[in-house]
Amino acid sequence: MLGTIGAASVDALFTDVPTDALQSGPIPGLPFHASERAVERHMAALSARALTADQVPFFLGAGAYRHHVPASVDHLIQRGEFLTAYTPYQPEIAQGTLQVLFEFQTQVARLFGCEVANASLYDGSTACWEGIAMAGRITRRRRAILSGGLNPHYAQTCATMARFTGDDLVVLAPRAEAESDDADVIAAIDATVSCVVVQYPDLFGRIPDLAAIAEAAHAAGALLIAVVTEPVALGLLESPGALGADIVVGEGQSIGVGLQFGGPYLGLFATREKFVRQMPGRLCGETVDAEGRRGFVLTLSTREQHIRREKATSNICTNSGLCALAFSIHMTLLGGVGLGRMAQASHARAVTTARRLSAIPGVEVINRVWFNEFAVRLPRPAAEVVDALAERGVLGGVPLSRLCPDRADLGDVLLVATSECTLEDDIAALASALEEVLA
């Protein structure tokens, strides 16, 4: 194989890895051998040192949110016919999974206010890139505007992919201000732009005016991509599609999927029907068999696994099938009324939390409006405050310096998120601990 690809040795396959990152021998500090029981006991001791979301007051967000997942969700996804991470391709043996994904697509399309959705993608950040790539195919332009309110991790994922495609990404700087950067986004749009990417609600929890941005984008022949990292918000907010978004992408973790230490998560993707053949991933459709009985099949499979590589819309559109199933089950259990109640409770907890924190000397709530997440400015570096809160048994939020380490002017900004799981005692504990830390 080395001879066929023209490599002199196995080491030649790793020439792109910096030499200082290569390990030349055994990993320091790890024993060469230990019994299974000894390893289990050691790992359990390490795990016990962690503060988990269910054990302490928890206010972390920034793209991953703690919501209650009914026990029936985990029970159903562990059934043998469903327990797989991928979409089975054979319709004759996968009717149950294909039907669930058909219903999942319907739920996502309705939630996002679009006509069609795919059978899920890998996660929210890669779905964001897929939207940019799709907009480039539609408009035949290679320049995208990314709002400063977009989660920096999403922007970094897009920048990584753009290195290999030649796309020009204009990433606006995040600003910790009361209003979202709608005016800056609109001012950056011209006839060379394929799309504008706006998070809804944005990084700071603010609610951008998607309708105004969509109007400006369409006037220049560009598309609007709305990014939803907290889909529960759509239980209260108008859907992005109804406000003019052409492509809506997002992270489905909030519904049916636990925090899980950062993954696996679930990419959501929806668009208008006229763009369906440019949509990445797979689309499940309903049909009838030779005897007229209802059945389900993969209608579109536009990735390189199914068609010629040069014709594929994507080669990274792995989907998280089991997480999509969890999303669909939870959404089915909630229904529209249940989702609305979850959203109302999450928002109410955020309002109460913001009111309590704003009463603490030196703490300023930046937002004017928000859903379940808002930004506060502290009189000390937010990362130091978060560490001090954790020492007091409170996970008090995400310091913006963790997302924007190169922005010293944002070092005192803390993102605080709530959900229906947030208790009055949790809010009181956060306020009390923060007062003590800032005293």
Disulfide bonds with the S-S distance in Angstrom:
none
